[in-house]
């Protein structure tokens, strides 16, 4: 799937948010308009400021998540006519920026996301056994 960087934003929590246009043509004059969002979150000791994690817990989190993991989000609209494609895409971006960026810009977001991602991966691993 082809993707184009539409916008890059530096957030208040020192994270970089990348907004991607992942739209694709599905007919001569129609598109699936897809906005993707990606943010790489580095896993380092200073990430865990609010929740105290022991050295052993941190080592396990790093083992499960690696040096970094990604927050990703996607929003799409189907069967958009070619003349409306850009307007629909920009609307998806504006809605995301208005509704989600204030939340993911909070200083606690990367830490909470890391702990949630860690928990989900451990649960999935244990379930698959």
C-alpha atoms as one frame of an Amber mdcrd trajectory, in Angstrom:
protein
   0.000   0.000   0.000   1.381   3.382  -0.970   1.518   6.115   1.635   2.544
   9.745   1.484   3.546  11.900   4.424   0.924  14.630   4.650   2.092  16.349
   7.823   4.593  15.926  10.643   3.873  17.418  14.056   6.116  17.839  17.082
   3.930  17.268  20.140   4.189  18.858  23.587   5.421  15.528  25.014   8.475
  15.522  22.686   6.980  12.861  20.402   6.781  13.213  16.620   3.441  12.473
  14.995   3.359  11.613  11.292   0.070  11.937   9.409  -0.052   9.805   6.264
  -2.273   9.772   3.215  -2.877   6.084   2.461  -5.768   6.668   0.048  -6.176
   4.379  -2.947  -8.114   4.495  -6.150 -10.834   1.833  -6.393 -12.520   2.897
  -9.621 -11.942   5.363 -12.438 -13.332   8.228 -10.363 -13.611   6.837  -6.808
 -11.286   6.381  -3.856 -11.027   4.828  -0.450  -9.735   7.842   1.466  -7.478
   6.697   4.302  -5.659   8.792   6.842  -3.014   6.982   8.848  -1.172   8.232
  11.900   2.087   6.877  13.262   4.182   7.843  16.256   7.340   6.004  17.258
   7.706   5.784  21.031  11.213   5.027  22.278  11.373   2.725  25.298  13.842
   4.224  27.772  14.066   4.503  31.549  12.873   8.140  31.669   9.649   7.156
  29.917   8.321   5.748  33.193   8.040   8.889  35.322   4.504   8.447  36.691
   4.440   4.692  37.269   7.375   3.333  39.174   8.780   0.246  37.507  11.579
  -1.808  38.965  14.727  -2.526  36.975  13.486  -6.084  36.383  10.091  -4.806
  35.161  11.800  -2.293  32.882  14.056  -4.992  31.442  11.005  -7.169  30.732
   9.107  -4.272  29.137  12.100  -3.557  26.911  12.414  -7.246  26.035   8.733
  -7.374  24.985   8.468  -3.986  23.230  12.011  -3.561  21.956  13.789  -0.209
  21.723  10.682   1.392  20.262   7.117   0.606  19.314   4.446   2.490  17.399
   1.178   4.172  18.247  -0.912   3.876  15.094  -4.363   5.098  14.143  -6.369
   4.851  10.938  -9.546   6.465   9.675 -11.097   5.838   6.292 -14.046   6.655
   4.118 -15.134   4.481   1.214 -16.423   5.364  -2.264 -15.376   9.016  -2.292
 -15.603  10.625  -5.699 -12.354  12.042  -7.082 -13.362  15.731  -6.835 -14.089
  15.343  -3.089 -11.019  13.231  -2.224  -8.772  16.014  -0.891 -11.569  17.721
   1.029 -12.587  14.441   2.707  -8.977  13.626   3.582  -8.386  17.079   5.062
 -11.599  16.663   7.067 -10.320  13.383   8.534  -7.056  15.121   9.471  -8.837
  18.104  11.045 -11.091  15.821  13.094  -8.103  13.803  14.321  -6.134  16.922
  15.246  -9.116  18.410  17.093 -10.178  15.250  18.931  -7.042  13.162  19.444
  -3.937  15.368  19.385  -4.715  17.039  22.743  -4.877  13.572  24.335  -1.798
  12.041  22.697   0.190  15.239  23.381  -0.102  14.786  27.139   3.164  14.003
  28.890   1.695  10.790  30.367   0.523   9.367  27.000   3.762   7.614  25.880
   4.151   5.962  29.288   0.532   4.800  29.464   0.669   3.551  25.866   3.878
   1.627  26.590   2.387  -0.062  29.657  -0.838  -0.898  27.792   1.055  -2.277
  24.781   3.278  -4.340  27.078   0.277  -5.774  28.938  -1.546  -6.658  25.696
   1.488  -8.377  24.186   2.150 -10.400  27.351  -1.525 -11.447  27.556  -1.521
 -12.454  23.874   1.695 -14.458  24.338   0.267 -16.250  27.365  -3.029 -16.921
  25.566  -1.222 -18.388  22.538   0.596 -20.940  24.683
